[in-house]
């Protein structure tokens, strides 16, 4: 009772993240999550990321979507920086952007060695 030392506050639980996102990082991450907020785009990204590169023509069958719909979705993924494309003749060839995928994984707490 006669102690002059301030009481040490004990948090109720561990922090969720190592550090809080600043406004710019939160805005960038929200843009990426918005691009991924569609099941077709998630599937497209998983197909593209599973290979070195993928032609748009090879996305029609697995997705059961028309080429204009695929173009719409790949444009959203490219705008978010998740994939990059190169036109070859009439087709676009897509590659995942490893640095962006790694940044997304890290933002979700799944850094290297997470097993995911």
N, C-alpha and C positions, 0 to 999 in steps of 0.2 A: 503494500500500500504506500509506502513512503518512497518508492523509486522515482527518480527524476528522469529516467530514460523513456523516450517515446515508445509507444507500443509498436511492435513490428506487425505490419499488415500482411496477412497470409491470403494469397489469392484463392478463390474457390476452386479453380481448375487451371490447367496449363493453357497457355495461349494457343489459339487454333493455328496461327501462322507464325513463321519466324519474324516477319515484318509486315506491316500494313502496306497496301498498295497506295501509291500517290495517285492524284487525280489523272495524270496523263497515262500512267500504266493501266489504271482501271478503265479508262476510255478505250485504249487499244485492246485490252482483253475483252471488253464487252463487245467490240466490233467482231472479234474472232468468234466469241460464243454465239453471237447473232447469226453468223455465217453457218455455224454448226448446229443451229437450232432446227434443223430440218432433217428428217431421217434419210431422204435421198442424198443430201449433201454429205452426211456422215458416211453413208455407204460408198459414195464416189471417192471421198478422201481415203477410206480404208482400202479401196481397190487400187487407187493410184499410189498410195504409200507402200503397198505390198510389193510393188515392182519398181524397177529403175525408171521406166516411163510407160505411159499408157496412151494409146490413141483413143480419141473420142469415139471412134467407131466401135471400139471394144467395150464401151460402157452401155450401149443400147440393150444388148441381150441380158446381162446380169440384172439390170435395173428395170427392164420392161418399160422404158420411157422413150419418147421420141427424141430425135436429135436436137430440135429446138429447145426442148425442156432440159436436156443435158447441158446444152450451151448456156442456158440461163443459170443453172446450178454451178457449173464450173466457173462462170464469170464471178459469181458471189464468192466462191472459194479463192479465186485469184485476187479479187479485190481485198480480201482479208489477209493476203500474203501467205496462204497455206499451200498454194500450188502455183507453178509457173508453166506457161505454155509456149510452144513453138509451132508456128504454122508450117506444114509440109504438104504442099499441094492444096487439096481442099480440106484436109483434116488438121486438127490441133493435136499435138502430142503433149501430154501433161506429165510433170514431175512434182513430187512433194518437195517442200522447202524444209530441209532437215532442221535448220536453226529455229524456224517458227514452230515446228512440231515439238522440239526440245523445250522451247520457252513455254509452250502451252502445258507440256507435261510438268515442268518445274512449277508453274503457277498453281497446279493442282496438287502439289506436294509429292509428285511422282518422279523425282530426280533420278539420276543414274542409280542403278542397282535396286530399283523399287520392284522389279519383277513385272512391270506392266509396260 
